[in-house]
Amino acid sequence: MNKQWKIGLALLALGTLIPSAYAVEKPATSTVSKPTANNTAMVNVNTATLSQLTTVKGLGLKKAQAILDYRQQSGPFKKLEDLTQVPGISDKLLAKIKPHLTL
């Protein structure tokens, strides 16, 4: 192989390696997803932190902490309706906050 071919192959190999060195790995799942139609982000009740839960209108610190406590004791929520098992979360409140939540 002549010198120009070797240089060309070396540059090609180098060009394919450099971008991967700068690649950023994305997390497998996200706690907060893209904004909904009314411009508020969806919050995953199974992975959200206290501060993320309090971004949902209708969930203050006390109710958000109750969700975390329930989740720690009972494990992840299987469906959003399970939130009514959390002290302070009524059917009426769930109907209000459900559009902003996800599993």
C-alpha positions in Angstrom: 0.0 0.0 0.0 1.4 3.4 -0.8 2.0 6.2 1.6 -1.1 8.3 0.6 -3.4 5.3 1.1 -2.0 4.7 4.6 -2.4 8.4 5.5 -6.0 8.4 4.1 -6.9 5.3 6.1 -5.4 6.7 9.3 -7.3 9.9 8.9 -10.5 8.0 8.2 -10.0 5.9 11.3 -9.2 8.9 13.4 -12.3 10.7 12.1 -14.5 7.9 13.2 -13.0 7.7 16.7 -13.0 11.4 17.6 -16.7 12.0 17.6 -17.4 9.0 19.9 -14.9 10.4 22.4 -17.1 13.4 22.8 -20.4 11.6 22.8 -22.6 12.2 25.8 -24.6 9.2 27.2 -28.3 10.0 27.7 -30.0 8.5 30.8 -32.2 5.5 30.1 -35.2 7.1 31.7 -36.2 10.6 32.6 -38.0 11.8 35.7 -39.4 14.8 33.9 -40.5 14.6 30.3 -41.2 17.1 27.6 -43.8 19.8 28.3 -47.4 19.0 27.6 -49.8 21.1 25.5 -50.4 23.5 28.4 -46.6 24.0 28.7 -45.9 22.0 31.9 -43.6 19.1 32.1 -44.8 15.6 32.9 -43.4 14.3 36.2 -42.7 10.6 36.8 -44.1 9.7 40.2 -41.9 6.6 40.5 -38.6 8.4 40.1 -39.3 12.1 40.9 -37.5 13.9 43.7 -39.4 16.1 46.3 -38.5 19.3 44.4 -39.7 17.7 41.1 -43.0 16.6 42.6 -43.6 20.1 44.0 -43.5 21.6 40.5 -46.9 20.0 39.9 -49.6 22.5 40.7 -51.6 21.1 43.5 -48.7 19.2 45.1 -47.1 21.1 48.0 -44.3 19.9 50.1 -46.5 17.9 52.5 -48.3 15.9 49.7 -45.1 15.5 47.7 -43.3 14.1 50.8 -46.3 11.8 51.4 -45.9 10.4 47.8 -42.2 9.8 48.5 -42.9 8.1 51.8 -45.6 5.9 50.3 -43.4 5.0 47.4 -40.6 4.0 49.7 -42.9 1.8 51.8 -44.9 0.2 49.1 -42.7 0.3 46.0 -43.4 1.9 42.7 -46.9 2.9 41.6 -48.4 0.5 39.1 -51.0 3.0 37.9 -51.6 6.7 38.6 -54.9 5.8 40.4 -52.8 4.2 43.1 -51.9 7.8 44.2 -55.3 7.9 46.0 -53.8 5.5 48.6 -51.4 8.3 49.6 -52.7 10.4 52.5 -53.9 13.8 51.3 -54.4 12.7 47.6 -58.2 12.6 46.9 -59.9 11.5 43.7 -60.6 15.1 43.0 -57.0 16.2 43.4 -55.8 13.2 41.4 -58.1 14.3 38.5 -56.5 17.7 38.7 -52.8 16.6 38.7 -53.1 13.4 36.6 -52.5 15.2 33.3 -49.1 16.3 34.6 -48.0 12.9 35.9 -46.6 9.8 34.3 -45.2 6.4 35.5 
